[in-house]
Amino acid sequence: MATATFHQSIVSFASPSSTISQCGFKIDSSLSFTSKKINFCKIKAMASVSYNNTLLSPSKTIPDNTLKKPNEAALILIRHGESLWNEKNLFTGCVDVPLTEKGVEEAIEAGKRISNIPVDVIFTSSLIRAQMTAMLAMIQHRRKKVPIILHDESEQAKTWSQVFSDETKNQSIPVIPAWQLNERMYGELQGLNKQETAERYGKQQVHEWRRSYDIPPPKGESLEMCAERAVAYFQDNIEPKLAAGKNVMIAAHGNSLRSIIMYLDKLTCQEVISLELSTGIPLLYIFKEGKFMKRGSPVGPTEAGVYAYTKRLAQYRQKLEEDSEVICS
Ligand SMILES: O=C(O)[C@@H](CO)OP(=O)(O)O
């Protein structure tokens, strides 16, 4: 399948897992998503209209790097490094667990791989494993700008975290946490061991909960429901930044990123099922003239291939264009 071939070198296997805490929404209200079926084909059409509109007024800011050209911006996606529950093979979802030592190393390694790619703004989920990953990765960056988490949960939080030097602000990168980028809420599976759950309910059932597009785990979110909030957030808050020429990094989770990649790569509901993301592997896209172009995953900061549009990717893109009529049900 095209998806599997394409992602061969940059993505891999499912990892372990997760509980409830800071999803930013209540289970009941999240379940109301089920009634609103997402139609990616429709979203795609709407998105290209808005890209075109936005690009009529190019960015006014002067880029401070060589990669950026008018109407062009880099987008880096990174799944958090291994978490303590990944290590224990527990369903994690929105439970807020930190990285393991290996996860810390993965984040640092990811940072080295992207250390030559400019980053103007960082979006993370509200979960610590994504935030740790973003911070550790940025410490490796060549520009040595300081990533600073923006706290806008209250007026006081905003006021008390103000910076009063323009020079210092210039040497900083805003980090915007958003619950919409959180991992898929795994409902009553959170905290359960994946292997034991498969033994109890059957491999097939657990595979369906984990990888089907529109079947939610008990009292949790399906990928479709996760996509509904993650893609909407991406369109409303991240695309405008890219259209304005800002280079963006997103540190998030296996499933919130799978849904965003589904949107960026125009994957069908069938194709996204076989898309797996490894922990701590950065993926680079170039946003240009209203389109997202996948550039692969930098193996090292100077890897030439990252900056070229490879034949394989071109063929994949062509196939996606040919298949663009596929309707997601
Ligand atoms: O447990 C989870 O939250 C996720 C990611 O680790 O697991 P899965 O691979 O089943 O999507």
The ligand as an ORCA input file, in Angstrom:
! r2SCAN-3c Opt
* xyz 0 1
  O      -1.625      4.554     24.507
  C      -1.727      5.550     23.784
  O      -2.102      6.648     24.180
  C      -1.352      5.424     22.323
  C       0.001      5.962     22.016
  O       0.979      5.459     22.837
  O      -1.402      4.071     21.992
  P      -1.785      3.487     20.577
  O      -0.530      2.997     19.972
  O      -2.744      2.387     20.902
  O      -2.459      4.535     19.764
*
